[in-house]
Amino acid sequence: MFWTGVALTCAGVAQHLWMFIDSASMGFHMAMMGTSWVMWGAMASILVGVVISGFAVVRRPGVGPAAGPDPARTTPASRRRLIAVLSFALMVDQMKPATLAFIQPGMRAEFHLSAAEVSWLPTVALSGTVVGSLVWGRAADRIGRRATILIASLLFLGTTVCGAMPTFGGILVMCSLMGMAAGGMLPVVYALMTESLPPGRRAAIMVLQAGLTTTGGYMAAAGLAAVLVPLAGWRVLWFAQLPLVLILVALNRWIPESAAFTARQAQPGHVPASTLFKRPQTAKTLVVSGYALAWGLVYWGFITFLPSQLESSGRHGMSAATLLFVSSLLSIPTCVVAAWLYMRWSARGTMVVYAALTVAALLALAVVGMDGSRPVLLTAVMLLFAGTAGVIALIGPYTAEIYPMAIRGTAGGWAAAVGKSGGAFGPPLIAMILSAPGGMRTAAVFVAVPMAVAGIAVAARGSSRPAAAQDEDAMQLDAELDDLVRSEAVPADRTTTTTPLPEKGGTAG
């Protein structure tokens, strides 16, 4: 049933791909071509295929628990495969929002859009990631980590047809759906990694994975844009990701369900999402939310305007492309250092250090301004990128580790949604501040304040998790889980669990 759904989805995507290829004689411009009955039929095929495949990976009520590997019996080779496959999934996930930066110029020219009109694209896409983070994070705790990852991958597959939409409105709809798929991948992957890898180096692996896949996704999108856009226009960037998504779906057999989640599903109740805001989880949720929101304001708000502000000063010769390249390059050593500190020293301390680094860079920019000394300005910009790269690399793994398993996906989805919400209100808020006296200096101070408050909150109420204490902390989280199930559990007559996909011969994947 799963592969039947995949085949239907691929058939619908292939029809859109053929229409794109057929537009070569028009310079791959498909604006206002109209939506034919063939295109509507292809979209229906995609929808039916995703529904069928999704139904196949969700076990119906009353069926026994899904088979999953015992973490204590997994081999180093199987763990390395899992890390590799999930890292690949995160890289594909990160390519989606990164591609938005490279398609906007061509889209604006083809549809004759103003700057204000084309700005709806990232706004809609990032709003979709907020919704997706909430929905898929909760789904991971209800239908399973593996099922959620596979359904999100199928949505990736289906929404590649964004490259064939003949209207700007159709592109907005598809990008919103694509954002919903992308928004849920990160928290679910971190939950599965936390439950599938043994303590010790797990935290360092997750932090490295978070940072390096972000870099890899951006660099892959930039490389494809540099090679393909001059040949076939901006639309080809969506279809160029199709082989990667197909590889991800084909690698599903190497994504086992979490054995801890499977055991939890055998219990007679589920923990509601509202538990995030009830004791003893309240303080954790407030700290994580503040840290994620502060990063969102800096990254989606302040850094969004930084390239244009530097270029408008006309004195430093720094282009937006150079800044983006520097930010990607700096994230590599930044994440290596963050992973080492997280594992060897303290999770709380590492998060405070990177928050403080971000605040220091922002205050330096507030002091020197965009017309200040070139060496000081460039140093402040580089430190800002290093700090924000460390913050985003830490927040996801940290959230996955400090919450009980029953609400781990929900908590990760909430943190991701709060951080990405900066993409919805950050840019207009910073744009309003830039028009006030002080301009960029005022904006730097404005976003530095919540980051400083978030760092103080982590220092005061955050959870410190050095490597030597991980086993003890795991026992504490298990005890919290028992309390949650006893005090917050609700009837689960309709609770669903996951089922493995069938392989050849009827064996579980």
C-alpha positions as CSV (number, residue, x, y, z in Angstrom):
1,M,0.0,0.0,0.0
2,F,2.8,2.4,0.9
3,W,4.6,1.9,-2.4
4,T,1.4,2.2,-4.3
5,G,0.9,5.6,-2.8
6,V,4.5,6.6,-3.6
7,A,3.9,5.5,-7.3
8,L,0.8,7.6,-7.5
9,T,2.6,10.6,-6.1
10,C,5.5,10.1,-8.5
11,A,3.1,9.9,-11.4
12,G,1.6,13.2,-10.5
13,V,5.0,14.8,-10.1
14,A,6.2,13.3,-13.3
15,Q,3.3,14.9,-15.3
16,H,4.2,18.3,-13.8
17,L,7.9,17.8,-14.7
18,W,6.9,17.0,-18.3
19,M,5.0,20.2,-18.5
20,F,8.0,22.1,-17.3
21,I,10.3,20.4,-19.8
22,D,7.7,21.2,-22.5
23,S,8.0,24.9,-21.7
24,A,11.7,25.0,-22.8
25,S,10.7,26.6,-26.1
26,M,9.3,29.6,-24.0
27,G,12.4,29.9,-21.9
28,F,10.8,27.8,-19.2
29,H,8.3,30.6,-18.5
30,M,4.9,29.1,-17.5
31,A,3.3,32.2,-16.1
32,M,-0.4,32.5,-16.9
33,M,-0.4,29.3,-19.0
34,G,-3.6,28.2,-17.3
35,T,-4.4,25.1,-15.3
36,S,-5.4,22.3,-17.6
37,W,-7.5,19.2,-16.6
38,V,-4.3,17.2,-16.9
39,M,-2.6,19.3,-14.3
40,W,-5.7,19.0,-12.0
41,G,-5.6,15.2,-12.5
42,A,-1.9,15.1,-11.6
43,M,-2.5,17.1,-8.5
44,A,-5.3,14.7,-7.5
45,S,-2.9,11.8,-8.1
46,I,-0.4,13.4,-5.7
47,L,-3.0,14.0,-3.0
48,V,-4.4,10.4,-3.2
49,G,-0.9,9.0,-3.2
50,V,0.1,10.9,-0.1
51,V,-3.1,9.8,1.7
52,I,-2.7,6.2,0.8
53,S,1.0,6.1,1.9
54,G,0.2,7.9,5.1
55,F,-2.5,5.4,5.9
56,A,-0.1,2.6,5.3
57,V,2.4,3.8,7.9
58,V,-0.1,4.5,10.7
59,R,-1.3,1.5,12.5
60,R,-5.0,1.3,13.2
61,P,-6.4,1.2,16.8
62,G,-6.5,-2.2,18.4
63,V,-3.4,-3.5,16.5
64,G,-0.5,-4.6,18.5
65,P,2.6,-2.4,18.9
66,A,5.0,-2.0,16.0
67,A,8.2,-3.9,16.0
68,G,11.3,-1.9,16.6
69,P,14.9,-2.5,17.4
70,D,16.0,-2.6,21.0
71,P,18.6,0.2,21.5
72,A,20.6,-2.0,23.8
73,R,21.0,-4.6,21.0
74,T,21.6,-2.3,18.1
75,T,25.0,-2.5,16.5
76,P,27.5,0.4,15.9
77,A,26.9,-0.1,12.1
78,S,23.1,0.2,12.5
79,R,23.5,3.4,14.5
80,R,25.9,4.9,12.0
81,R,23.4,4.1,9.2
82,L,20.6,5.8,11.2
83,I,22.8,8.9,11.8
84,A,23.7,9.0,8.1
85,V,20.1,8.7,6.9
86,L,18.6,11.2,9.3
87,S,21.4,13.6,8.5
88,F,20.6,13.3,4.9
89,A,16.9,13.9,5.7
90,L,17.8,17.1,7.6
91,M,19.9,18.3,4.7
92,V,17.1,17.8,2.2
93,D,14.8,19.6,4.7
94,Q,17.1,22.6,5.0
95,M,17.4,22.9,1.2
96,K,13.7,23.9,1.0
97,P,13.8,27.3,2.9
98,A,17.4,28.0,1.5
99,T,16.0,27.7,-2.1
100,L,13.6,30.6,-1.5
101,A,16.5,33.1,-1.6
102,F,17.6,31.9,-5.1
103,I,14.2,31.7,-6.8
104,Q,12.9,35.2,-5.9
105,P,14.7,37.2,-8.6
106,G,13.6,35.0,-11.5
107,M,10.1,34.7,-10.1
108,R,9.8,38.4,-9.7
109,A,10.8,38.9,-13.3
110,E,8.5,36.2,-14.7
111,F,5.4,37.3,-12.9
112,H,6.2,41.1,-12.9
113,L,6.0,41.4,-9.1
114,S,6.9,44.3,-7.0
115,A,9.3,43.9,-4.0
116,A,6.3,44.0,-1.6
117,E,4.4,41.3,-3.6
118,V,7.3,38.9,-3.8
119,S,7.9,39.3,0.0
120,W,4.8,37.2,0.5
121,L,6.7,34.1,-0.6
122,P,9.0,33.8,2.4
123,T,6.3,35.0,4.7
124,V,3.9,32.3,3.6
125,A,6.5,29.6,3.5
126,L,7.8,30.4,7.0
127,S,4.3,30.7,8.4
128,G,3.8,27.2,6.9
129,T,6.9,26.0,8.9
130,V,5.4,27.3,12.1
131,V,2.1,25.4,11.5
132,G,4.1,22.3,10.4
133,S,6.3,22.3,13.5
134,L,3.3,22.3,15.8
135,V,1.3,19.7,13.8
136,W,4.2,17.2,13.1
137,G,5.7,17.6,16.5
138,R,2.5,16.5,18.1
139,A,2.0,13.8,15.5
140,A,5.4,12.3,16.4
141,D,4.0,11.7,19.9
142,R,0.8,10.2,18.6
143,I,1.5,8.2,15.5
144,G,5.3,7.7,15.9
145,R,8.6,9.2,14.9
146,R,9.1,7.0,11.8
147,A,5.6,7.5,10.4
148,T,5.9,11.3,10.8
149,I,9.3,11.4,9.0
150,L,8.0,9.3,6.1
151,I,4.8,11.4,5.7
152,A,6.8,14.6,5.8
153,S,9.1,13.1,3.1
154,L,6.1,12.3,0.9
155,L,4.9,15.9,1.2
156,F,8.4,17.0,0.1
157,L,7.9,14.8,-2.9
158,G,4.5,16.1,-3.8
159,T,5.3,19.8,-3.3
160,T,8.2,19.8,-5.8
161,V,5.5,20.6,-8.3
162,C,5.7,24.1,-7.0
163,G,8.1,24.5,-10.0
164,A,5.3,24.1,-12.5
165,M,2.6,26.3,-11.0
166,P,1.4,28.8,-13.6
167,T,0.2,31.5,-11.2
168,F,1.9,33.2,-8.2
169,G,-1.1,32.3,-6.1
170,G,-0.5,28.6,-6.8
171,I,3.1,29.0,-5.9
172,L,2.2,30.5,-2.6
173,V,-0.1,27.6,-1.8
174,M,2.5,25.0,-2.7
175,C,5.2,26.8,-0.7
176,S,2.9,26.9,2.3
177,L,2.4,23.2,2.1
178,M,6.1,22.7,1.5
179,G,6.8,24.8,4.6
180,M,4.4,22.6,6.6
181,A,6.4,19.5,5.6
182,A,9.8,21.1,6.4
183,G,8.7,22.5,9.7
184,G,8.2,19.2,11.3
185,M,11.3,17.3,10.2
186,L,13.8,18.8,12.7
187,P,12.0,18.1,16.1
188,V,11.0,14.6,15.0
189,V,14.5,13.7,13.9
190,Y,15.9,15.0,17.2
191,A,13.4,13.0,19.2
192,L,14.2,9.8,17.3
193,M,18.0,10.4,17.6
194,T,17.6,10.9,21.4
195,E,15.7,7.6,21.8
196,S,17.9,5.6,19.4
197,L,21.5,6.5,20.4
198,P,23.1,5.5,23.7
199,P,24.2,8.2,26.1
200,G,27.8,9.5,25.9
201,R,28.5,11.1,22.6
202,R,24.8,11.4,21.6
203,A,24.5,15.0,22.5
204,A,27.7,16.0,20.5
205,I,26.5,14.1,17.5
206,M,23.1,15.8,17.6
207,V,24.6,19.3,17.9
208,L,27.0,18.6,15.0
209,Q,24.2,17.2,13.0
210,A,22.0,20.2,13.6
211,G,24.7,22.7,12.5
212,L,26.3,20.9,9.7
213,T,23.1,19.8,7.9
214,T,22.0,23.5,8.0
215,T,25.3,24.4,6.3
216,G,25.0,21.5,3.9
217,G,21.5,22.3,2.9
218,Y,22.3,25.9,2.1
219,M,25.5,25.0,0.2
220,A,23.6,22.4,-1.8
221,A,20.9,24.9,-2.7
222,A,23.5,27.5,-3.6
223,G,25.4,25.1,-5.8
224,L,22.3,23.9,-7.7
225,A,21.3,27.6,-8.2
226,A,24.7,28.5,-9.6
227,V,24.7,25.6,-12.1
228,L,21.1,25.2,-13.1
229,V,19.4,28.6,-13.0
230,P,21.4,30.0,-15.9
231,L,20.5,26.9,-17.9
232,A,16.8,26.4,-17.1
233,G,15.6,29.2,-15.0
234,W,14.5,29.4,-11.4
235,R,11.7,26.7,-11.6
236,V,14.2,23.9,-12.1
237,L,15.5,24.3,-8.5
238,W,12.4,22.7,-7.1
239,F,12.5,19.8,-9.6
240,A,16.3,19.4,-9.0
241,Q,15.5,18.3,-5.4
242,L,13.2,15.4,-6.7
243,P,16.0,12.8,-6.9
244,L,17.1,13.6,-3.3
245,V,13.6,13.2,-2.0
246,L,13.2,9.9,-3.8
247,I,16.5,8.6,-2.3
248,L,15.2,9.6,1.2
249,V,11.9,7.7,0.7
250,A,13.9,4.7,-0.6
251,L,16.1,4.7,2.5
252,N,13.0,4.3,4.8
253,R,14.1,0.7,5.8
254,W,17.0,2.2,7.7
255,I,14.7,4.4,9.8
256,P,13.4,2.2,12.6
257,E,10.8,3.3,15.0
258,S,11.9,4.2,18.4
259,A,11.7,1.2,20.8
260,A,11.0,3.6,23.7
261,F,8.0,5.1,21.7
262,T,6.8,1.6,20.9
263,A,6.9,0.6,24.6
264,R,5.1,3.8,25.6
265,Q,2.3,3.1,23.1
266,A,1.4,-0.1,25.0
267,Q,0.3,2.0,27.9
268,P,-3.5,2.9,28.2
269,G,-3.2,6.7,28.0
270,H,-1.5,9.6,26.3
271,V,-0.1,12.8,27.7
272,P,-1.9,15.9,26.3
273,A,0.0,18.8,24.7
274,S,-1.1,21.2,27.5
275,T,1.3,19.4,29.8
276,L,4.1,21.6,28.3
277,F,2.6,24.4,30.3
278,K,2.0,22.6,33.6
279,R,4.4,21.8,36.4
280,P,7.1,20.4,36.3
281,Q,7.4,21.3,32.6
282,T,6.4,25.0,32.8
283,A,9.9,26.4,33.6
284,K,11.5,24.3,30.8
285,T,9.0,25.5,28.3
286,L,9.4,29.1,29.2
287,V,13.2,28.9,29.0
288,V,13.2,27.1,25.7
289,S,10.5,29.4,24.2
290,G,12.5,32.5,25.2
291,Y,15.7,31.2,23.8
292,A,14.1,30.1,20.5
293,L,12.1,33.4,20.1
294,A,15.3,35.5,20.7
295,W,17.1,33.6,18.0
296,G,14.2,34.0,15.6
297,L,14.2,37.8,16.1
298,V,17.9,38.1,15.5
299,Y,18.1,35.7,12.5
300,W,14.8,36.3,10.7
301,G,14.5,40.0,11.7
302,F,17.9,41.7,12.2
303,I,20.1,39.5,9.9
304,T,17.5,39.7,7.1
305,F,18.2,43.5,6.8
306,L,21.9,43.4,7.5
307,P,23.2,42.7,3.9
308,S,21.1,45.5,2.4
309,Q,22.2,47.9,5.2
310,L,25.9,47.1,4.6
311,E,25.5,47.5,0.8
312,S,23.6,50.8,1.2
313,S,26.5,52.2,3.2
314,G,28.7,51.7,0.1
315,R,32.0,51.8,2.1
316,H,32.8,48.2,2.9
317,G,32.5,46.3,-0.3
318,M,30.5,43.5,1.3
319,S,27.7,42.0,-0.7
320,A,24.8,40.0,0.5
321,A,26.2,36.9,-1.2
322,T,29.5,37.3,0.7
323,L,27.6,37.6,4.0
324,L,25.6,34.5,3.3
325,F,28.8,32.6,2.4
326,V,30.6,33.7,5.5
327,S,27.6,32.7,7.7
328,S,27.6,29.2,6.2
329,L,31.4,28.9,6.5
330,L,31.5,30.0,10.1
331,S,28.8,27.6,11.2
332,I,31.2,24.6,10.7
333,P,33.9,25.4,13.3
334,T,31.2,27.1,15.5
335,C,29.1,23.9,15.6
336,V,32.2,21.7,16.3
337,V,33.1,23.9,19.3
338,A,29.5,23.9,20.5
339,A,29.3,20.1,20.3
340,W,32.5,19.7,22.2
341,L,31.4,22.1,25.0
342,Y,28.0,20.6,25.1
343,M,29.4,17.1,25.6
344,R,32.4,17.8,27.8
345,W,31.3,20.8,29.8
346,S,27.6,21.8,30.2
347,A,24.5,22.2,28.0
348,R,23.4,25.2,30.0
349,G,26.8,26.8,30.0
350,T,27.3,26.3,26.3
351,M,23.9,27.9,25.5
352,V,24.7,30.9,27.7
353,V,28.1,31.3,26.0
354,Y,26.6,31.4,22.5
355,A,23.8,33.7,23.7
356,A,26.4,36.1,25.2
357,L,28.5,35.9,22.0
358,T,25.4,37.0,20.0
359,V,24.6,39.8,22.4
360,A,28.2,41.1,22.3
361,A,28.2,41.2,18.5
362,L,24.9,43.0,18.4
363,L,26.1,45.6,20.9
364,A,29.3,46.1,18.9
365,L,27.2,46.8,15.8
366,A,25.1,49.2,17.8
367,V,28.2,51.1,18.8
368,V,30.1,51.2,15.5
369,G,27.1,51.4,13.2
370,M,27.2,50.6,9.5
371,D,29.7,53.3,8.8
372,G,32.2,52.3,11.5
373,S,35.7,51.0,11.2
374,R,35.9,48.2,8.6
375,P,37.9,45.7,10.7
376,V,35.6,46.2,13.8
377,L,32.5,46.0,11.6
378,L,33.6,42.8,9.9
379,T,34.6,41.2,13.2
380,A,31.2,42.0,14.7
381,V,29.4,40.6,11.7
382,M,31.4,37.4,11.8
383,L,30.8,37.0,15.6
384,L,27.1,37.6,15.1
385,F,26.9,34.7,12.5
386,A,29.0,32.5,14.7
387,G,26.8,33.1,17.7
388,T,23.5,32.6,15.9
389,A,24.8,29.4,14.3
390,G,25.7,28.0,17.7
391,V,22.3,29.0,19.2
392,I,20.3,27.2,16.5
393,A,22.6,24.2,16.6
394,L,22.0,23.8,20.4
395,I,18.3,24.5,20.8
396,G,16.9,21.5,19.0
397,P,19.0,18.8,20.7
398,Y,18.7,20.5,24.0
399,T,14.9,20.5,23.8
400,A,14.8,16.8,22.8
401,E,17.0,15.8,25.8
402,I,15.3,17.7,28.6
403,Y,11.7,16.6,28.0
404,P,10.1,13.2,28.8
405,M,9.7,10.9,25.9
406,A,5.8,11.2,25.9
407,I,5.9,14.9,25.0
408,R,9.4,15.1,23.4
409,G,8.0,15.6,19.8
410,T,5.4,18.1,21.0
411,A,8.1,20.1,22.9
412,G,10.5,20.1,19.9
413,G,7.7,21.2,17.6
414,W,6.8,24.0,19.9
415,A,10.4,25.2,20.2
416,A,10.8,25.1,16.4
417,A,7.5,27.0,15.9
418,V,8.4,29.7,18.3
419,G,11.8,30.2,16.7
420,K,10.4,30.3,13.1
421,S,7.6,32.7,14.1
422,G,10.3,35.3,13.9
423,G,10.1,35.0,10.2
424,A,6.4,36.0,10.3
425,F,6.7,39.2,12.5
426,G,10.4,39.8,12.7
427,P,11.0,41.5,9.3
428,P,8.1,44.0,9.5
429,L,9.0,44.8,13.1
430,I,12.6,45.5,12.3
431,A,11.6,47.5,9.2
432,M,9.5,49.7,11.4
433,I,12.4,50.2,13.8
434,L,14.8,51.0,11.0
435,S,12.7,54.0,10.1
436,A,13.0,55.4,13.7
437,P,16.0,57.5,14.8
438,G,19.2,55.5,15.1
439,G,18.2,53.0,12.4
440,M,20.3,49.9,12.5
441,R,21.9,50.9,15.8
442,T,18.5,50.9,17.5
443,A,17.5,47.6,15.8
444,A,20.7,46.0,17.1
445,V,19.9,47.0,20.7
446,F,16.3,46.0,20.3
447,V,17.1,42.4,19.4
448,A,20.0,42.2,21.8
449,V,17.7,42.7,24.8
450,P,15.6,39.5,24.4
451,M,18.7,37.5,23.6
452,A,20.3,38.7,26.8
453,V,17.2,37.9,28.8
454,A,17.0,34.4,27.2
455,G,20.6,33.8,28.2
456,I,20.0,34.9,31.7
457,A,16.9,32.6,31.9
458,V,18.9,29.6,30.7
459,A,21.7,30.4,33.3
460,A,19.1,30.6,36.1
461,R,16.6,27.9,35.2
462,G,18.1,25.9,32.4
463,S,19.0,22.2,32.7
464,S,22.8,21.5,32.9
465,R,23.5,18.1,31.3
466,P,27.2,17.2,31.3
467,A,28.1,13.9,29.8
468,A,28.8,12.2,33.1
469,A,25.3,12.9,34.4
470,Q,23.3,11.7,31.4
471,D,22.4,8.3,32.8
472,E,21.1,9.9,36.0
473,D,19.2,12.5,34.1
474,A,17.6,9.8,31.9
475,M,16.3,8.1,35.1
476,Q,14.9,11.5,36.3
477,L,13.1,12.0,33.0
478,D,11.6,8.5,33.2
479,A,10.3,9.3,36.7
480,E,8.8,12.5,35.3
481,L,7.2,10.5,32.6
482,D,5.6,8.2,35.1
483,D,4.2,11.2,36.9
484,L,2.9,12.6,33.7
485,V,1.1,9.5,32.7
486,R,-0.5,9.1,36.1
487,S,-1.6,12.7,36.6
488,E,-2.2,13.9,33.0
489,A,-3.1,10.8,31.0
490,V,-6.4,10.8,29.2
491,P,-8.3,7.9,27.7
492,A,-6.6,6.8,24.5
493,D,-9.3,4.7,22.8
494,R,-8.3,6.3,19.6
495,T,-4.6,6.6,20.2
496,T,-2.7,5.4,17.1
497,T,0.7,3.7,16.9
498,T,3.0,3.2,14.0
499,T,3.7,0.2,11.9
500,P,6.7,-0.7,9.9
501,L,6.6,-0.8,6.2
502,P,6.5,-4.2,4.5
503,E,9.5,-5.3,2.6
504,K,9.7,-8.1,0.1
505,G,8.4,-11.3,1.5
506,G,6.2,-9.5,4.0
507,T,8.9,-8.8,6.6
508,A,9.0,-5.5,8.5
509,G,11.4,-2.8,7.3
